[in-house]
């Protein structure tokens, strides 16, 4: 490519693809390295998980707008839980990334806050896509991807997002579930509520 030989001489076409692949590989390495770092430095404290969600949502506003995705979320996202903020942020980032990446253009994502018994959490449902049933038993395994996992640009994921989210959820004693709806993927992340709020 540097010597502009053969089909790779069209550097304007190929360099952006190379950059995208390099960024993807860098993120994969960072994610793997961060797994042990986070587990070692875990700090459980009262955290507004809703505020963490709002911050992560904000980081996806450009992608959501570019793809014409409609996001339905409560106006008040307050959701206190006892958890590690950095790990919770990583989990939510992976879940939102999947929802935005695989929702068809012009599609819809619905976000709800949930309280069930001694748990508080977040439901994310993205419409217009489902996970193949044969893949469902393996979605939390590393490097598992399916044919449905090409985004709108045709790029495939490295298959670590749900594995990492599941790893962090276990460390936090949180419950992470992913299932298919009628024409959607439903993700539920529930944190132990901890002590009663005053």
C-alpha positions as CSV (number, residue, x, y, z in Angstrom):
1,X,0.0,0.0,0.0
2,X,2.9,2.4,0.9
3,X,4.4,1.6,-2.5
4,X,1.0,1.9,-4.3
5,X,1.3,-1.5,-5.8
6,X,-1.6,-3.6,-7.2
7,X,-5.1,-3.1,-5.9
8,X,-3.9,-1.4,-2.7
9,X,-2.5,1.6,-4.7
10,X,-5.9,3.2,-4.1
11,X,-4.9,4.4,-0.7
12,X,-7.9,6.7,-0.3
13,X,-10.2,3.6,-0.4
14,X,-8.0,1.2,1.6
15,X,-6.4,3.4,4.3
16,X,-9.7,4.2,6.1
17,X,-10.4,0.4,6.2
18,X,-7.0,-0.3,7.6
19,X,-7.4,2.4,10.2
20,X,-10.8,1.0,11.2
21,X,-9.3,-2.5,11.6
22,X,-6.4,-1.1,13.7
23,X,-8.8,0.8,15.9
24,X,-10.8,-2.4,16.4
25,X,-7.7,-4.4,17.3
26,X,-6.5,-1.7,19.7
27,X,-9.9,-1.7,21.4
28,X,-9.8,-5.5,21.7
29,X,-6.4,-5.4,23.3
30,X,-7.4,-2.6,25.7
31,X,-10.5,-4.5,26.7
32,X,-8.6,-7.6,27.5
33,X,-5.9,-5.8,29.4
34,X,-8.5,-3.8,31.3
35,X,-10.3,-7.0,32.6
36,X,-7.7,-7.8,35.2
37,X,-7.0,-4.1,36.1
38,X,-10.7,-3.5,36.9
39,X,-11.1,-6.7,38.9
40,X,-8.1,-5.8,41.0
41,X,-9.1,-2.2,41.7
42,X,-12.8,-2.8,42.2
43,X,-14.5,-0.4,44.6
44,X,-18.2,-1.0,45.5
45,X,-20.0,2.1,46.6
46,X,-23.3,3.8,46.2
47,X,-23.5,4.8,42.5
48,X,-26.2,6.4,40.4
49,X,-26.2,3.8,37.6
50,X,-28.8,5.9,35.8
51,X,-26.4,8.8,35.6
52,X,-23.7,6.5,34.3
53,X,-26.2,5.3,31.7
54,X,-27.0,8.9,30.7
55,X,-23.3,9.7,30.2
56,X,-22.8,6.6,28.0
57,X,-25.9,7.5,26.0
58,X,-24.5,10.9,25.4
59,X,-21.4,9.4,23.9
60,X,-23.6,7.7,21.2
61,X,-25.6,10.7,20.2
62,X,-23.7,11.3,17.0
63,X,-24.0,7.6,15.9
64,X,-27.7,7.6,16.8
65,X,-28.4,10.8,14.9
66,X,-26.3,9.7,11.8
67,X,-28.4,6.5,11.6
68,X,-31.7,8.1,12.4
69,X,-32.3,5.8,15.4
70,X,-35.0,6.9,17.8
71,X,-34.1,6.3,21.5
72,X,-36.9,6.1,24.0
73,X,-35.6,6.7,27.6
74,X,-37.1,8.0,30.8
75,X,-36.6,11.7,31.5
76,X,-35.4,10.9,35.0
77,X,-32.6,8.3,34.9
78,X,-31.9,8.2,38.6
79,X,-31.1,4.7,39.7
80,X,-28.9,4.2,42.8
81,X,-27.2,0.9,43.4
82,X,-24.1,-0.4,45.2
83,X,-21.6,-1.2,42.5
84,X,-18.3,-0.3,41.0
85,X,-18.8,2.8,38.7
86,X,-16.0,2.0,36.2
87,X,-17.2,-1.6,35.7
88,X,-20.8,-0.5,35.4
89,X,-19.8,2.0,32.8
90,X,-17.9,-0.6,30.8
91,X,-20.9,-3.0,30.9
92,X,-23.4,-0.3,29.8
93,X,-21.0,0.9,27.1
94,X,-20.8,-2.6,25.6
95,X,-24.6,-3.0,25.8
96,X,-25.4,0.4,24.2
97,X,-22.7,-0.1,21.6
98,X,-24.4,-3.4,20.5
99,X,-27.8,-1.8,20.5
100,X,-26.7,1.2,18.4
101,X,-24.5,-0.9,16.1
102,X,-27.0,-3.5,15.2
103,X,-30.3,-1.5,15.1
104,X,-31.3,-0.9,11.5
105,X,-31.1,2.6,10.2
106,X,-34.3,4.5,11.2
107,X,-34.9,1.9,13.9
108,X,-35.8,2.2,17.6
109,X,-34.1,1.5,21.0
110,X,-36.2,1.5,24.2
111,X,-34.6,2.0,27.6
112,X,-36.4,1.3,30.9
113,X,-35.3,1.5,34.5
114,X,-36.4,-1.6,36.6
115,X,-36.8,-2.5,40.2
116,X,-37.4,-6.1,41.0
117,X,-37.2,-7.3,44.6
118,X,-33.7,-6.5,45.9
119,X,-32.4,-5.5,42.5
120,X,-32.3,-2.3,40.5
121,X,-31.3,-2.1,36.9
122,X,-31.8,-1.2,33.2
123,X,-33.6,-2.9,30.3
124,X,-32.3,-2.0,26.8
125,X,-34.4,-3.3,23.8
126,X,-33.4,-2.7,20.2
127,X,-35.9,-3.4,17.5
128,X,-35.5,-4.8,14.0
129,X,-32.9,-7.5,14.8
130,X,-32.7,-10.8,16.6
131,X,-29.9,-13.1,17.6
132,X,-29.9,-16.5,15.8
133,X,-31.3,-19.1,18.3
134,X,-28.3,-21.4,17.7
135,X,-26.0,-18.7,18.9
136,X,-27.9,-17.8,22.1
137,X,-26.3,-20.5,24.4
138,X,-22.9,-19.1,23.4
139,X,-23.3,-15.3,23.4
140,X,-21.3,-14.8,26.6
141,X,-18.3,-16.8,25.4
142,X,-15.3,-14.9,24.0
143,X,-14.8,-14.4,20.3
144,X,-18.4,-15.6,19.5
145,X,-19.9,-13.7,16.5
146,X,-22.6,-14.5,14.1
147,X,-23.7,-13.5,10.6
148,X,-26.1,-11.0,12.2
149,X,-23.2,-9.2,13.7
150,X,-22.1,-7.1,10.8
151,X,-23.0,-3.5,11.4
152,X,-24.4,-1.0,8.8
153,X,-20.9,-0.4,7.5
154,X,-20.4,-4.2,7.0
155,X,-17.8,-4.4,9.8
156,X,-17.8,-7.4,12.1
157,X,-17.3,-7.3,15.8
158,X,-14.4,-9.1,17.6
159,X,-16.9,-11.0,19.7
160,X,-15.7,-9.8,23.1
161,X,-18.4,-7.2,24.0
162,X,-20.9,-9.5,25.7
163,X,-18.1,-11.7,27.2
164,X,-16.6,-8.6,28.9
165,X,-20.0,-7.4,30.0
166,X,-20.8,-10.8,31.5
167,X,-17.3,-11.0,33.2
168,X,-17.8,-7.6,34.9
169,X,-21.4,-8.5,35.8
170,X,-20.3,-11.6,37.6
171,X,-17.6,-9.6,39.5
172,X,-20.3,-7.2,40.6
173,X,-22.8,-9.9,41.6
174,X,-25.1,-8.3,38.9
175,X,-27.5,-10.2,36.7
176,X,-27.1,-9.9,33.0
177,X,-29.6,-11.5,30.6
178,X,-30.0,-11.3,26.8
179,X,-32.9,-12.7,25.0
180,X,-34.9,-12.3,21.8
181,X,-38.2,-10.5,21.7
182,X,-40.6,-10.8,18.8
183,X,-38.5,-8.6,16.5
184,X,-35.9,-7.3,19.0
185,X,-33.0,-8.1,21.3
186,X,-33.8,-7.5,25.0
187,X,-30.9,-7.0,27.4
188,X,-31.5,-6.8,31.2
189,X,-28.8,-5.7,33.6
190,X,-29.8,-5.8,37.3
191,X,-27.6,-4.7,40.2
192,X,-28.0,-5.6,43.9
193,X,-29.9,-2.7,45.4
194,X,-27.9,-2.8,48.7
195,X,-29.1,-1.1,51.8
196,X,-32.5,0.7,51.8
197,X,-32.3,4.3,50.8
198,X,-33.1,6.9,53.5
